[in-house]
């Protein structure tokens, strides 16, 4: 079988900014190429959406992307493993949910909702067996579990390979040295991974990696959401007969440049040099500054580049500074929220916690309270 493997599309990322369509453009391209390549199925390793309450626009664009598979013959779901059967149209789209989509117990997350309307098959501590021309591929998955519980849940579930089939396991966790955030260290080591699987496909980590000497592959994200270099974004095509994988870069992706700068003059020199080249999409240029500069001096370049600045943060230790530097904007926001929760009254928190934009509202309120103190 020909399987397309990907993860961390983060549809809805950049909402309200110039990058609001980046994730959608990448996903649409991948799904159109899936149709052109006539894949037999798509396996997705979590974080399809950037939030557990995606906008209607995000949901619709995702459905449009997946609908590219409806006209394909593809593999058939021959068996459901510890899962009630669901209707599958065209080539199956098999997905687990990630930490961004996870909701409290009793609430349907958006990936489950996509299954409810027939666009995909959602897995969590269960699986399916795909079949095509006599070949069988068993796909089992564990959706995101908070890291402190992940090892115990995986051990309790203890998935076993299906005899007479290729076996693939989908995860969305930090594993061993591959850590999404140092603030939530992993409990799963590579040695803890279930035995007998031909491939273990992990999402969550945004820089792709084929871990040497193991059957672990980290897909990486299809859109850049973090402040560190992550390499080319794209997807894998797997031939299950030979288990050979090939990486396919996304054609429509922004280039990202990251520089350290001391002065405004340093910044101008970099932008002047970058302006000599042509780009398919407006590049992202991030400057790490050691002291504040007048950011308006670069306004004349903003029609050609998406420019952002960050000041080097002083911290109690080098490791903490590195952790901050490697965090996504969302995770950094969460940490600020945790550290400054004392600044916000509980009545305000309760009244806004169910709002779709709750994080933005509460974050703004905390900022106001901090400003009052200072």
LUMFI-526706 format. One record per residue (C-alpha): x, y, z. Coordinates in steps of 0.25 Angstrom, whole numbers, padded with zeros to 4 digits, always signed. Each point is the difference from the previous one (the first is absolute). Layout:
<pts>
XYZ
...
</pts>
This chain:
<pts>
+0000+0000+0000
+0004+0014-0002
-0003+0008+0013
+0002+0015+0002
+0005+0003+0014
-0001+0014+0007
-0003+0007+0013
-0001+0014+0007
-0007+0008-0011
-0005+0010+0010
-0011+0005-0008
-0005+0013+0006
+0014+0004+0004
+0003+0015-0002
-0014+0004+0001
-0001+0015-0001
+0014+0002-0005
+0006+0000-0014
+0003-0014+0001
-0015-0004+0002
+0000-0009-0012
+0013-0007+0000
-0004-0012+0007
-0012-0002-0009
+0008+0003-0013
+0010-0011+0004
-0011-0010+0003
-0008+0002-0013
+0013-0002-0008
+0003-0013+0008
-0014-0005-0003
+0000+0004-0014
+0013-0008-0002
-0006-0012+0007
-0011+0000-0010
+0011+0001-0012
+0008-0011+0006
-0012-0009+0002
+0004-0003+0014
-0007-0012+0007
-0002+0007+0013
+0005+0011+0009
+0005-0002+0014
+0000+0013+0009
+0008+0001+0013
-0008+0011+0007
-0002+0015+0001
-0008+0002-0012
-0006+0012+0006
+0007+0011+0008
-0011+0001+0010
-0010-0009+0006
-0011+0009-0004
+0004+0003-0015
-0008+0011-0008
-0010-0005-0010
+0009+0005-0011
+0011-0009+0005
-0010-0012+0001
-0005+0003-0014
+0014+0001-0006
+0004-0013+0006
-0012-0007-0005
+0003+0005-0014
+0014-0005+0001
-0004-0014+0004
-0010+0000-0010
+0011-0002-0011
+0000-0015+0005
-0014-0002-0003
+0002-0003-0014
+0011-0010+0002
-0002-0015+0001
+0011-0002+0010
+0000-0010+0011
-0012-0005+0007
-0002-0001+0015
-0001-0015+0002
+0000-0001+0015
-0002+0009+0012
+0008-0003+0012
-0007+0003+0013
-0008+0011-0007
-0014+0001-0005
-0001+0000-0015
-0001+0014-0007
-0003+0003-0015
+0012+0003-0008
-0001+0007-0014
+0011-0002-0010
+0015-0002+0005
+0000+0000+0015
+0005+0012+0008
+0004-0006+0013
+0004+0010+0012
+0003+0001+0014
-0002+0013+0008
+0011+0008+0006
+0002+0009+0012
-0006+0012-0007
-0013-0007-0003
-0002-0007+0013
-0012+0004+0008
-0005-0003+0014
-0007-0014+0002
-0014+0000-0005
+0002+0010-0011
+0002-0004-0015
+0013+0006-0005
+0001+0005-0015
+0006-0013-0005
-0011-0008+0006
-0010+0009-0007
+0007-0002-0013
-0002-0015+0001
-0015+0003+0004
-0003+0006-0013
+0008-0011-0008
+0013+0007-0004
+0010-0008+0008
+0002-0012+0009
+0004+0005+0014
+0009-0010+0009
+0003+0000+0015
+0004-0012+0006
-0005-0008-0012
+0002-0003-0014
-0004-0004-0014
+0005-0010-0010
+0001+0005-0015
+0000-0010-0011
+0003+0002-0015
+0003-0011-0011
+0002-0010+0011
+0010+0009+0008
-0004+0003+0014
+0005+0012+0009
-0004+0001+0014
+0000+0014+0006
-0001+0003+0015
+0000+0013+0007
+0001+0007+0013
-0004+0014+0000
+0007+0010+0009
+0001-0003+0015
+0006+0010+0009
+0014-0004+0001
+0000-0003+0015
-0010-0011-0003
+0004-0004-0014
+0010-0012+0004
-0010-0006+0009
-0012+0001-0010
+0008-0006-0011
+0005-0012+0009
-0015-0002+0004
-0005+0000-0014
+0012-0008-0005
-0003-0001-0015
+0004-0013-0007
+0003-0002-0015
-0010-0006-0008
+0005-0013-0007
+0001-0001-0015
+0000+0015-0001
+0010+0012+0000
-0002+0007+0013
+0001+0015+0002
-0002+0008+0014
-0004+0014+0000
+0004+0009+0012
+0000+0014+0004
+0010+0001+0012
+0014+0005+0004
+0009-0012-0001
+0013-0002+0007
+0009+0012-0005
-0010+0005-0010
-0007+0010+0009
-0011+0010-0004
+0001+0008+0013
+0010-0001+0011
-0011+0005+0009
-0007-0014-0002
+0011-0010+0000
-0003-0014-0007
-0003-0013+0008
+0002-0008-0013
+0013-0005-0004
+0003-0007-0013
+0002-0013+0007
-0014+0001+0006
-0006+0000-0014
-0008-0012-0004
+0007-0011-0007
-0003-0007-0013
-0005+0012-0008
+0006+0003-0013
-0001+0015+0001
-0003+0010+0012
-0005+0013-0005
+0001+0012+0010
-0005+0014-0001
+0001+0011+0010
+0015+0003-0003
+0000+0010-0011
+0014-0003-0006
-0001-0013-0008
+0010-0011+0003
+0002-0015-0004
+0006-0005+0013
+0012-0008-0004
+0000-0015+0004
-0015+0000+0004
-0013-0001-0007
-0004+0014+0006
-0003+0011-0010
-0004+0014+0004
-0008+0007-0011
+0002+0014+0004
-0010+0011-0002
-0005+0006-0014
+0001+0014+0005
+0010+0008+0008
-0006+0004+0014
+0013+0001+0008
+0012+0009+0001
+0011-0010-0003
+0004-0005-0013
-0008-0013-0004
+0005-0003-0014
-0009-0003-0012
-0015-0003+0002
-0007-0011-0007
-0005-0014+0000
+0005-0015-0002
-0005-0010-0010
+0002-0014+0005
+0000-0013-0008
-0005-0010+0009
+0005-0012-0008
+0015+0005+0001
-0002+0009+0012
+0008+0011-0008
-0004+0014+0004
+0002+0013-0008
-0001+0014+0005
-0007+0010-0009
+0001+0015+0003
-0011+0009+0000
+0001+0009-0012
-0007+0012+0006
+0007+0003+0013
+0006+0013+0005
+0015+0001+0002
+0004+0003+0014
+0013+0008+0004
+0004+0002+0014
+0011+0009+0004
+0007+0006+0012
+0002+0016+0000
+0006+0010+0009
-0005+0013-0007
-0009+0006-0010
+0011+0000-0010
+0002-0015+0001
-0015-0002-0003
+0000+0009-0012
+0012-0007-0006
-0007-0014+0001
-0013+0005-0006
+0008+0007-0011
+0007-0013-0004
-0012-0008+0001
-0007+0010-0009
+0009-0004-0012
-0007-0013-0001
-0014-0004-0005
-0010-0009+0008
-0012-0007-0004
-0007+0003+0014
+0004+0012+0009
+0011-0005+0009
+0000+0000+0015
+0012+0008+0006
+0002-0001+0015
+0010+0008+0007
+0005-0003+0014
+0005+0013+0006
+0009+0002+0012
-0006+0014+0002
-0012+0007-0004
+0000+0008-0013
-0010+0009-0007
-0008-0011-0008
-0007+0011-0009
+0013+0001-0007
-0003-0013-0008
-0014+0004-0004
+0005+0003-0015
+0003-0015+0000
-0013-0006+0005
-0006-0001-0014
+0011-0010-0003
+0002-0007+0013
-0008-0005+0012
+0010+0006+0011
+0000-0002+0015
+0009+0003+0011
+0003-0007+0013
+0009+0005+0012
+0009-0010+0006
-0007-0004+0013
+0008+0000+0013
-0002-0012+0008
+0005-0007+0012
+0008-0011-0008
+0004-0002-0014
-0009-0012-0001
-0012+0008+0003
+0004+0010-0010
+0002-0010-0011
-0014-0006+0004
-0006+0013-0002
+0006+0002-0013
-0005-0013-0006
-0014+0002+0005
-0011+0002-0009
-0008+0014+0002
-0012-0008+0005
+0009-0008+0011
+0007+0013+0004
-0014+0006+0002
-0004-0011+0008
+0012+0001+0009
-0002+0015+0002
-0015-0003+0003
+0004-0010+0011
+0011+0009+0006
-0010+0012+0001
-0013-0007+0003
+0001+0007+0014
-0003+0013-0007
-0013-0004-0005
-0013-0001+0008
-0008-0014-0001
-0013+0007-0003
+0006+0005-0013
+0007-0013-0003
-0014-0008+0002
-0008+0010-0009
+0010-0001-0012
+0005-0014+0001
-0010-0006-0010
+0002+0011-0010
+0006-0004-0014
+0011+0011+0002
+0001-0003+0015
+0016+0000-0001
+0001+0013-0007
-0010+0007+0010
+0006-0006+0013
+0014+0003-0005
-0004+0014-0003
-0006+0002+0014
+0013-0005+0006
+0008+0010-0008
-0009+0011+0005
+0002-0005+0015
+0015-0001-0002
+0000+0014-0005
-0007+0006+0012
+0010-0007+0009
+0011+0006-0008
</pts>
